[in-house]
Amino acid sequence: MSAFSVQPLIEGRTLPLLLKAEAAGQPLGKALPMLRETIDRHLPDCGGIVFRDFSLDGPDAFRAFAADFGPPLLTYEFGSTPIWLSMPILRDGRSDFGQVKLT
């Protein structure tokens, strides 16, 4: 049995995909290794992934999770909004973008 489920967030639509922890509160950072294959397989087709019922231990845990998906995260400097708020996913030189959202 899997520690998470995979389904469309909205029935009948492919965007975004929902990855839901089977046990609420499962640490997202620790779950990432087992989620990685599912994320890599589905993201190019679904375009976005919503993570539900996982836990994060504050902003540093979120930054560590987000940093595992591509180029280094940008900082907030000179009053400009950092681009990583929408967390673009760049893998293997592709120019397409996917979105990752935590709920």
C-alpha positions in Angstrom: 0.0 0.0 0.0 1.3 3.5 -0.9 1.9 6.2 1.6 0.1 8.7 -0.7 -2.7 8.8 -3.3 -2.6 10.3 -6.8 -5.8 11.7 -8.3 -7.0 14.8 -10.2 -7.7 17.7 -7.9 -10.9 18.4 -9.9 -12.7 15.3 -11.3 -12.6 15.2 -15.1 -9.6 17.6 -15.3 -5.9 16.9 -15.6 -4.7 20.1 -14.1 -3.6 20.1 -11.3 -2.8 16.7 -10.0 -3.4 16.0 -6.3 -0.8 14.1 -4.2 -2.4 13.4 -0.8 -0.7 11.9 2.2 -2.4 8.8 3.4 -1.7 9.7 7.0 -2.2 13.4 7.6 0.8 15.2 8.9 3.4 13.1 7.1 6.6 15.3 6.7 6.8 16.5 3.1 10.6 16.6 3.1 10.9 13.0 4.3 8.2 11.9 1.8 9.9 13.5 -1.2 12.2 10.5 -2.1 9.1 8.3 -2.6 7.1 11.1 -4.3 9.9 12.0 -6.7 9.2 9.3 -9.3 5.5 10.1 -9.3 6.2 13.9 -9.6 8.6 13.3 -12.5 6.2 11.0 -14.3 3.1 13.2 -14.0 4.3 16.8 -14.0 5.0 17.1 -17.7 1.4 16.0 -18.5 -0.6 17.6 -15.7 1.4 20.9 -15.5 0.9 21.3 -11.7 0.8 19.4 -8.5 -1.0 20.1 -5.2 0.4 18.4 -2.1 -2.3 17.9 0.6 -2.2 16.6 4.2 1.6 16.7 4.3 3.3 18.8 7.0 6.2 21.3 6.8 8.2 22.5 9.8 8.2 26.2 8.9 9.8 28.3 6.2 13.2 26.6 6.3 11.6 23.2 5.6 9.6 24.8 2.7 12.7 26.4 1.2 14.6 23.0 1.5 11.6 21.3 -0.3 11.3 23.9 -3.0 15.1 24.0 -3.6 15.1 20.3 -4.5 13.1 21.1 -7.7 15.5 23.1 -9.9 17.7 26.2 -9.9 18.6 28.0 -6.7 15.7 30.0 -5.2 15.8 33.7 -5.6 16.0 36.0 -2.7 13.8 39.0 -1.9 15.9 42.0 -2.7 15.3 45.6 -3.7 11.5 45.4 -3.1 11.0 42.9 -6.0 8.9 39.8 -5.6 10.9 36.6 -5.8 10.1 34.5 -8.8 10.1 31.3 -6.8 6.6 32.1 -5.3 5.2 30.2 -8.2 8.0 27.7 -8.1 8.9 27.1 -11.7 10.1 23.6 -12.3 13.0 23.3 -14.7 14.2 19.7 -15.3 16.9 18.5 -17.7 17.1 21.8 -19.7 13.4 21.8 -20.6 11.9 25.2 -21.1 8.4 24.3 -20.0 7.1 25.3 -16.6 5.1 23.4 -14.0 3.6 24.8 -10.8 3.9 23.2 -7.3 1.5 24.4 -4.6 1.3 23.3 -1.0 -2.1 23.3 0.7 
